[in-house]
Every structure is written in structure tokens, then in C-alpha cells.
Amino acid sequence: MADRTSSSITIKAGKAEIMAVIADLESYPDWASGIREFTVQATGGDGRAQRARLTFDGGPFSDTVGLAYTWEGDDRVVWELVEKGNVVTGLHGTYALAEAGDGTEVTYELAVDVRVPMIGMVKRKGEKRIIDSALKGLKRHVER
């Protein structure tokens, strides 16, 4: 899973406000297209998810997977696949937040492996679509 896709967007809000939205996994279906359900299974001392189950509908693929989270304050969150789905066999993602003028630059990085053989270029295009949709949804949700 060496190849990753990433994209960034600037949101007119502080890091803490944005990370609070990112950390509220169970609200993702309200603003992140394709996310049907997020269930937090375990939380850390800071109240943020350590383990969660995600159910998504990604066009031709729908699946449910288990994820483990590592939080670095309001600067970064990393998630890794810990329970494979029927389609998804590998997943690594990050949100990294950095102050940028009157807002915060949010960078989303994603790498997904699936059981179905797929050309790298097609896979990257799918990851890019997921990332761009998530960043736009996050921006709309935070700035409203």
C-alpha cells in the first residue's frame, strides 16, 4: 500500500473546531457522501474514537470495515484497517491540519486496497473522488 492519494483544502475555522468535526465519527453520514454508518466501538481518555466500524456505499462497492485511530491532538489523525470487509482489504488514511492565514489547511491522504483487481490509475482516481468529496463536505459542514 505504498501508493497514496492526497488533496488539501482551506477551511475558514480553527484547527480545534475542524478536528472536533472530524472526531465526531458518528455524524459523518450527515456531511460525508457515501458514508452510511459509523459506530464507535472504543474511545480513548480524550473521548475520541480508538476503534470504529464504518459502513460505506462507494458507488459500485459497499462494505463494512473496522478501523483503528491514532490522534495527535488537533494536528493529525491516522486510521488503519483492522477488520477487512468483503471488498476492502487494506486502508490507511490521515487528516493533517495546519494553520493557514485566516483558516486551516486540511490535507486528506488515503490509500485503499480492494479484493477486485484494479489498475493503479483507476484506484487512484477512485481515492481522489473520495478525498475531494470528503474535503468539500467537511468544508461545507464546518463553515455553515
C-alpha positions, -999 to +999 in steps of 0.1 A: +000+000+000+028+024-008+008+045-033-013+071-017-036+098-029-039+132-012-056+165-016-059+197+005-085+224+011-085+256+033-114+259+057-122+292+075-121+279+110-095+269+137-079+235+140-097+226+172-131+233+156-123+213+125-108+184+144-139+183+166-160+177+135-135+151+122-135+133+156-173+131+156-173+099+135-210+091+141-220+123+125-202+116+092-234+104+074-247+140+079-220+156+058-197+129+041-213+115+010-211+077+007-209+071+045-240+052+056-230+045+092-201+050+117-202+032+150-176+040+177-166+008+195-139+021+219-127+055+230-095+068+245-090+090+276-096+121+254-131+108+244-120+103+208-125+070+189-098+044+191-118+017+172-148+021+150-168+003+123-176+021+091-203+012+066-200+030+032-216+029-002-189+038-027-207+035-060-201+000-073-188-011-039-205-012-005-187-026+026-183-025+063-148-024+078-132-020+112-107+009+118-082+019+145-075+055+151-044+074+164-050+111+174-022+137+176-041+165+194-058+188+169-029+184+143-034+150+128-054+118+129-044+085+113-066+055+108-058+019+097-079-010+087-081-037+115-111-057+102-113-064+065-146-061+047-159-081+018-143-057-007-118-036+012-086-055+022-063-026+031-069+010+041-047+038+055-058+074+059-049+107+076-063+141+081-035+166+088-044+202+099-021+232+096-028+269+103-030+288+070-036+326+072-072+332+083-081+295+083-067+260+084-053+238+056-067+203+058-049+176+040-065+142+035-044+113+024-058+079+015-047+045+003-072+017-003-067-019-014-096-040-027-101-076-035-111-068-071-081-065-094-078-028-103-054-008-124-034+016-102-046+047-122-083+037-117-077+031-080-061+065-075-089+081-094-114+065-070-094+076-040-092+111-053-130+112-058-135+100-022-110+126-008-123+155-028-159+147-018-150+144+019-130+176+019-158+196+003-183+181+027-161+189+057-157+225+045-194+230+039-203+215+073-177+235+093-183+268+075-221+268+076 
